[in-house]
Amino acid sequence: MASRRKVIQTLASLPFIGAFLGPNTLSANPGTAAVVSNVRRDFFKELGLRTFINAAGTYTSMTGSLMPKEVIEAISYGASEYVNLDELQDKVGERIAELLNCEYATVSSGAFGAMSIGMAGIMCGMDTKKVKQLPNTKGLKNEVILQESHTIGYAQALTNVGAKLVKVKTAKQLEKAITKKTVMLWFLNANTDQGDIKWEEFIALGKKHNIPTFIDCAADVPPLENLFRFTKMGFDLVAFSGGKGLRGPQSAGLLLGKRKYIEAARLHTPPRGETIGRGMKVNKEEVLGMLAALEIYLKKDHKSEWEMWESQIQLISDSATSIEGVESKIHVPKHANHVPSLRIKWNQNLVKISPDEVRKQLREGSPSIQTVGDSKTIGITTWMMVPGQEGIVANRIKEILSNT
Ligand SMILES: *Cc1c(COP(=O)(O)O)cnc(C)c1O
């Protein structure tokens, strides 16, 4: 749909074709006319903003991912009718649980929101008086044990609702750190390899001491199997971002797992007002968009998508390394952002430009291209691009690196 609109828009903006079609051709059908005039309003341009090719990945600062047209349709369907919010979440929760073969689910405000409401749910259970007191944890268990290597900024989702983090390195230390106030064990999937304690042992420790376990899998699709794997393995709660690999609304997420904890988590969400989660609202548009995105993700041809990413990365790599002194490495992160990724570096005696300057020129060129990396490399992924843009990126990088 988007591309058809674009064609219409482009045709209408060409004076010759516009004249050829005649002034009334495009508005002959009133529906079409509305579409055309809608699309003509270029909000970003009006606001003085530049759009860009996303060769970086799923970053909140870059507005995440682009939603498939079925997701956009689900959102606009939702926007046109009223429905009871709790009933909608109930039904969609059951539907997602069925699709993902887990006990229960809810659509949250991002993975961060899923962690906050999941944490709050575990702390307060179904006690509505406790629900109202957060982030004050007086009289509540509030200690969360995690591995030191799993500590990241996103753990703020837990401390925001009143949790205290207790960091350990080994299984032995973890068992010793358990107190009467221990309420949950938290695992960061992205840092699985950095930690001493792996999934199964972590879950077993939780079961042994009767403490619920929660895993942050925000950036862990692909692979598709991860949507099933961790609930099946025995984690009580699992959080995913809705707007990363799943390509749902960027402000949505999924909380999956044990029904009793998810029902308790829901007590902290709108429409209920006196709650820590009142500001983490997800409305019908995001709930439906998330469901549609998940359904599409489960159905799509992951193998051919993966092959497309590989060939796109290869194209950009070949283009960059055709310049003397430039080398590249194609890699796939094992956990989180598990997609073909490219690192480009060069001998700065031969190619006299810094990676920072290359990133700047890519960003400031036309079209603007966003990449990542550090002081020695340029980092690129293609999974967030619109197919076809890889050629533009490949040419531009070659051009910049050869004009030094
Ligand atoms: C992106 C991310 C989050 C936050 O997810 P949102 O969906 O943006 O709320 C949390 N944890 C990790 C590891 C992430 O990568």
The ligand as a Tripos MOL2 file, in Angstrom:
@<TRIPOS>MOLECULE
LIG
   15    15     1     0     0
SMALL
NO_CHARGES

@<TRIPOS>ATOM
      1 C1         15.7190   -2.4640   23.8640 C.3       1 LIG1
      2 C2         15.9310   -3.1190   25.1520 C.ar      1 LIG1
      3 C3         15.0910   -2.8750   26.2500 C.ar      1 LIG1
      4 C4         13.9800   -1.8640   26.1750 C.3       1 LIG1
      5 O1         13.0020   -2.2750   25.2910 O.3       1 LIG1
      6 P1         11.8170   -1.3060   24.8250 P.3       1 LIG1
      7 O2         10.9360   -2.1830   24.0290 O.co2     1 LIG1
      8 O3         12.4410   -0.1860   24.0660 O.co2     1 LIG1
      9 O4         11.1540   -0.8160   26.0720 O.co2     1 LIG1
     10 C5         15.2980   -3.5730   27.4080 C.ar      1 LIG1
     11 N1         16.3160   -4.4710   27.5190 N.ar      1 LIG1
     12 C6         17.1500   -4.7250   26.5030 C.ar      1 LIG1
     13 C7         18.2360   -5.7180   26.6750 C.3       1 LIG1
     14 C8         16.9980   -4.0570   25.2790 C.ar      1 LIG1
     15 O5         17.8220   -4.3220   24.2690 O.3       1 LIG1
@<TRIPOS>BOND
     1     1     2 1
     2     2     3 ar
     3     2    14 ar
     4     3     4 1
     5     3    10 ar
     6     4     5 1
     7     5     6 1
     8     6     7 2
     9     6     8 1
    10     6     9 1
    11    10    11 ar
    12    11    12 ar
    13    12    13 1
    14    12    14 ar
    15    14    15 1
@<TRIPOS>SUBSTRUCTURE
     1 LIG1         1 GROUP 0 **** ****
